[in-house]
Amino acid sequence: MDGAIIAAHSGCMDEMSMIMNVGMGIESLAPEQFAPGTVYLNTAATGLIPEPAVTAMHDAATAHARGRAGSEDHFQVVDAVRGAFARLVGVPARRVATGGSAAVFCGLIAQSLPDGAEVLCAEGDFSSLVNPFHVRPGLHVRTAPLEKIAAEVRPGTALVAVSAVQSADGRIADLRAIGEAARAYGARTLVDISQSAGWLPTDAGAYDFTVCVGYKWLMAPRGTAFLTVPEDLGGLSPVFAGWVAGEDPWDSTYGPVTTLASTARRYDHNPAILAYVGALAGLRLIEELGPERIAAHDRALADRFRAGLARLGHRPVPADGSAIVSVPGLGPATERLSAASVRASTRAGRLRVAFHVYNGAADVDAALAALS
């Protein structure tokens, strides 16, 4: 091997050794609940499900398959999940609706706006948040760069809809400034917390509406989603209400639902019960560990990865404090990472990795080694 190549190779290995010797004490926060078969850095797409959730879903499916008494009555577990999510985001359970899709909840809000209402969204925000407003006839949807959303609120803006953390690149919205601007002009706020709830401490009561799917950072199965509303229920028209939205669901099974629930449960959708059985384990784990501890853990791993990328000559999208790291120019690297048993995503043409409770420093090092 040419001497210059040997020197360059040795320099690269020295750099990697420096990276891998920093922060080696960062370990998984719940090693007994997860057994990933890969280096899993894809929570921004889909979170891992804790082992207790797998057991609970298996037991519930078995009970249903064998026709055991009570296996069809799902309200108790749904309300337990509702309560756990409410505690996580700091609002009473009566302000939380449950369903299976954030897009449906956004559609509910879109259908409740008057004709001619202006909705302000961030450029490139997640489609499930913004598309329901684009396809609703009679609305005026305006977009602005994420960093300028607060400055773009104006008289006549009816709703500001924005993700707390951008799915594509992990940038964190200045929700305080956005909320202040919205209140100054009498606009309501809708915040998608799907990429933040579970690792970033969240106060849903600071906004009119929040939506959240459970299958990412909440480590629940697909089929769980949440809507939070104000105490006055936000003036939403319950256009998707079925029998579960009745004040007494079992008295609301035939004909029109004459009395809707007096709480946010009037916006519930008939739940995917096995998904809700599984959702409890992830929410209980987050409650046990605490969002602040999870945030510190996830951010430390993300910062370690950013430092390693810098040493390798890569510049991530600026997103300080985010558990999501997006790297321009490395979109095709997901194939190389996959070959090294590292799971990540390509989003908006960039490599995207995400760190959560089941990750440790060794996962960061494995990804950096594959990229080097």
C-alpha positions in Angstrom: 0.0 0.0 0.0 1.3 3.5 -0.9 2.8 5.3 2.1 0.4 8.3 1.7 -2.6 6.0 1.7 -1.3 4.2 4.8 -0.9 7.5 6.6 -4.3 8.7 5.5 -5.9 5.4 6.6 -4.1 5.6 10.0 -5.3 9.1 10.5 -8.9 8.1 9.8 -8.6 5.2 12.2 -7.2 7.6 14.9 -10.1 9.9 14.4 -12.6 7.0 14.7 -10.8 5.9 17.9 -11.2 9.4 19.4 -14.9 9.3 18.5 -15.5 5.9 19.9 -13.7 6.6 23.2 -16.0 9.6 24.0 -19.1 8.9 26.0 -18.9 5.2 26.1 -20.9 5.2 29.3 -24.1 5.9 27.5 -26.1 2.7 27.5 -29.7 1.7 26.7 -32.2 3.0 29.3 -34.3 -0.2 29.2 -32.1 -3.1 28.0 -34.5 -5.6 29.7 -37.4 -4.5 27.5 -35.8 -4.5 24.1 -33.9 -7.1 22.1 -33.2 -5.5 18.6 -31.6 -7.7 16.0 -30.0 -4.8 14.4 -28.5 -1.4 15.3 -31.8 0.3 15.2 -31.6 4.1 14.5 -35.0 4.5 12.8 -37.4 5.6 15.5 -38.4 8.7 13.5 -40.0 6.2 11.1 -41.2 3.5 13.6 -40.3 3.0 17.2 -39.5 -0.4 18.6 -42.2 -2.1 20.7 -41.2 -3.2 24.3 -41.3 -6.9 25.1 -44.1 -6.4 27.7 -46.2 -4.9 24.8 -45.6 -8.0 22.7 -46.7 -10.3 25.6 -49.8 -8.2 26.3 -50.9 -8.2 22.6 -50.3 -12.0 22.4 -52.4 -12.6 25.5 -55.2 -10.3 24.2 -55.2 -11.9 20.8 -55.3 -15.4 22.3 -58.2 -14.4 24.5 -60.1 -13.0 21.5 -59.3 -16.0 19.4 -60.7 -18.3 22.1 -63.8 -16.1 22.7 -63.1 -15.5 26.4 -65.7 -13.4 28.2 -64.9 -9.7 28.2 -62.4 -9.8 25.4 -64.6 -7.6 23.2 -65.0 -4.8 25.7 -62.1 -2.5 25.0 -63.1 0.7 26.8 -61.1 0.0 29.9 -57.7 -0.4 28.1 -58.4 2.6 25.8 -59.1 4.8 28.8 -56.0 3.6 30.5 -53.9 4.6 27.4 -55.8 7.9 27.2 -54.9 8.6 30.8 -51.2 7.7 30.4 -50.9 9.9 27.3 -52.7 12.8 29.1 -50.2 12.6 32.0 -47.3 12.6 29.5 -48.5 15.8 27.8 -49.8 17.5 30.9 -53.6 17.8 30.2 -56.6 16.1 31.8 -57.8 12.9 30.2 -61.1 14.6 29.4 -59.2 16.6 26.8 -57.8 13.6 24.9 -59.4 11.8 22.0 -58.1 8.5 20.8 -58.1 7.1 17.3 -55.8 5.5 14.7 -54.5 8.3 12.5 -53.1 11.8 13.0 -54.3 12.6 9.5 -57.9 11.9 10.4 -57.7 14.2 13.4 -56.2 16.9 11.2 -59.0 16.3 8.7 -61.5 16.8 11.6 -60.0 20.2 12.3 -59.9 21.1 8.6 -63.6 20.2 8.2 -64.5 22.4 11.2 -62.9 25.6 9.8 -65.2 28.1 8.1 -65.0 28.7 4.4 -62.3 31.3 3.5 -60.2 30.6 6.7 -56.5 31.0 6.3 -54.2 28.2 7.6 -50.5 28.9 8.0 -48.1 25.9 7.7 -44.4 25.3 7.5 -42.7 24.6 4.2 -42.0 20.9 3.8 -43.9 19.8 6.9 -45.3 16.3 7.2 -48.0 15.5 4.7 -50.4 14.0 7.3 -50.5 17.4 9.0 -50.8 19.7 6.1 -52.6 17.8 3.3 -56.0 17.7 5.1 -56.1 21.5 4.8 -55.0 21.6 1.2 -57.7 19.2 0.1 -60.5 20.8 2.1 -62.3 23.1 -0.4 -62.7 26.7 0.6 -59.6 27.1 2.8 -56.6 29.4 2.0 -53.4 27.5 2.9 -50.3 29.6 3.1 -46.7 28.3 3.8 -43.6 29.9 5.2 -40.1 28.7 6.3 -40.2 27.1 9.7 -38.0 29.8 11.2 -40.4 32.5 10.0 -43.7 31.0 11.0 -44.2 33.3 14.0 -43.4 36.4 11.9 -45.9 35.3 9.2 -49.0 35.1 11.4 -51.2 38.0 10.5 -54.7 39.4 10.9 -57.1 36.9 9.4 -54.9 33.8 10.1 -57.4 31.3 11.6 -55.0 28.4 12.4 -51.3 27.8 12.6 -50.5 24.2 11.9 -46.9 23.1 12.5 -44.9 20.1 13.7 -43.0 20.5 17.0 -40.0 18.6 15.4 -39.6 18.4 11.7 -39.8 14.8 10.4 -37.5 15.4 7.5 -34.5 16.8 9.4 -35.2 17.1 13.1 -35.4 20.9 13.3 -37.3 22.1 16.4 -39.9 24.7 16.0 -39.9 27.8 18.2 -43.4 27.0 19.6 -43.3 29.7 22.2 -42.9 32.5 19.6 -45.5 30.8 17.4 -47.9 30.6 20.2 -47.5 34.2 21.2 -47.9 35.4 17.7 -51.0 33.3 17.2 -52.6 34.6 20.4 -51.8 38.2 19.4 -53.9 37.7 16.2 -56.6 35.5 17.6 -55.4 32.4 15.7 -55.7 28.9 17.0 -52.7 26.5 17.1 -52.4 22.9 15.9 -49.1 21.3 16.8 -48.1 17.8 15.6 -46.1 16.2 18.4 -45.6 12.9 16.7 -41.8 13.5 16.4 -41.4 14.9 19.9 -43.8 13.3 22.4 -41.9 10.6 24.2 -38.5 12.3 24.2 -39.1 16.0 24.3 -41.1 17.3 27.4 -44.4 18.5 26.1 -47.1 20.8 27.4 -50.1 20.2 25.2 -52.1 22.7 27.2 -50.1 25.5 25.7 -51.8 24.9 22.3 -55.4 24.7 21.1 -54.9 21.3 19.5 -52.1 18.7 19.3 -52.1 15.5 17.3 -49.7 12.5 17.8 -49.3 9.0 16.5 -48.1 6.4 18.9 -45.9 4.2 16.7 -42.8 6.4 16.8 -41.3 7.8 20.0 -44.2 6.4 22.2 -43.1 2.9 21.2 -46.7 1.8 20.5 -47.9 -0.4 17.7 -49.4 1.3 14.6 -53.0 2.1 14.9 -52.8 4.4 17.9 -53.2 8.2 17.7 -54.2 11.1 20.0 -55.8 14.5 19.7 -55.9 17.0 22.5 -58.4 19.8 22.5 -59.1 22.9 24.7 -61.5 22.8 27.7 -64.3 24.1 25.4 -63.5 21.2 23.0 -62.3 23.7 20.3 -65.6 24.1 18.4 -64.9 21.0 16.3 -67.7 19.4 14.4 -67.7 15.6 15.2 -68.0 14.6 11.6 -66.4 11.2 12.1 -68.4 10.3 15.2 -69.6 6.7 15.5 -71.1 4.8 18.4 -67.9 4.9 20.5 -68.3 8.7 20.6 -71.6 8.5 22.5 -71.9 9.5 26.2 -72.8 5.9 26.8 -71.4 4.0 23.8 -73.4 0.8 24.6 -76.6 2.9 24.3 -75.4 4.5 21.1 -75.1 1.5 18.8 -78.2 2.0 16.6 -79.6 5.0 14.8 -78.2 8.5 15.3 -76.1 9.1 18.4 -78.4 11.3 20.3 -76.0 12.3 23.1 -72.3 12.7 22.3 -69.7 12.4 25.1 -69.3 15.7 26.9 -65.5 15.3 26.8 -63.0 14.9 23.9 -64.1 11.3 23.7 -66.8 12.6 21.3 -64.0 12.7 18.7 -62.9 9.1 19.4 -62.7 6.6 16.6 -63.4 2.9 17.1 -59.9 1.7 18.2 -57.7 -1.0 16.9 -57.9 -2.8 20.2 -54.7 -4.9 20.0 -52.7 -1.8 19.2 -54.1 -0.1 22.3 -53.3 -3.1 24.4 -49.7 -2.8 23.3 -49.6 1.0 23.7 -49.7 0.9 27.5 -46.2 -0.6 27.8 -44.4 2.1 25.9 -46.3 4.9 27.7 -45.6 3.3 31.1 -41.9 3.0 30.3 -41.8 6.7 29.3 -43.6 7.6 32.5 -41.2 5.5 34.6 -38.1 7.0 33.0 -39.4 10.5 32.6 -39.2 12.6 29.4 -36.4 14.8 30.9 -34.1 11.8 31.4 -35.1 10.4 28.0 -34.4 13.8 26.3 -30.9 14.0 27.9 -30.1 10.4 26.8 -31.4 10.8 23.3 -29.7 14.2 22.8 -26.4 12.9 24.1 -26.4 10.2 21.6 -27.4 12.5 18.8 -24.6 15.0 19.7 -22.1 12.2 19.8 -23.2 11.2 16.3 -22.9 14.8 15.1 -19.4 15.1 16.5 -18.4 11.9 14.7 -19.9 13.1 11.5 -17.9 16.4 11.7 -14.7 14.4 12.1 -15.6 12.4 9.0 -16.2 15.6 7.0 -20.0 15.7 7.0 -22.2 18.6 8.1 -25.7 17.7 9.4 -28.7 20.0 9.0 -28.5 22.4 12.0 -30.9 21.1 14.6 -29.4 21.6 18.0 -31.0 19.7 20.8 -32.8 17.3 18.5 -32.8 13.5 18.8 -33.0 13.4 15.0 -30.0 13.9 12.8 -30.3 14.6 9.0 -27.2 14.5 6.8 -27.1 16.0 3.3 -25.2 14.0 0.8 -25.5 10.7 2.6 -29.0 9.7 1.4 -27.6 6.7 -0.5 -25.6 5.6 2.6 -28.6 3.7 4.0 -27.7 0.8 1.8 -24.1 0.8 3.2 -25.6 1.0 6.8 -28.0 -1.8 6.1 -25.2 -4.0 5.0 -23.6 -3.4 8.4 -26.9 -4.2 10.1 -27.6 -0.5 10.9 -31.2 0.6 10.3 -31.8 4.2 9.3 -33.9 6.2 6.8 -33.5 8.3 3.7 -35.8 11.4 3.9 -35.8 14.4 1.6 -32.7 12.9 -0.1 -30.7 12.9 3.2 -29.6 10.3 5.6 -31.8 10.5 8.7 -31.0 8.7 12.0 -32.8 8.9 15.3 -31.8 7.9 18.8 -34.1 6.7 21.6 -34.2 4.8 24.9 -33.0 1.5 23.5 -29.9 3.0 21.9 -26.4 3.4 23.4 -23.0 4.7 22.5 -22.1 1.4 20.8 -25.0 2.0 18.3 -23.5 5.5 17.4 -20.1 3.9 17.0 -21.4 1.2 14.7 -23.1 3.8 12.4 -20.0 6.0 12.3 -17.8 3.0 11.5 -20.0 2.0 8.6 -20.0 5.5 7.3 -16.2 5.8 7.6 
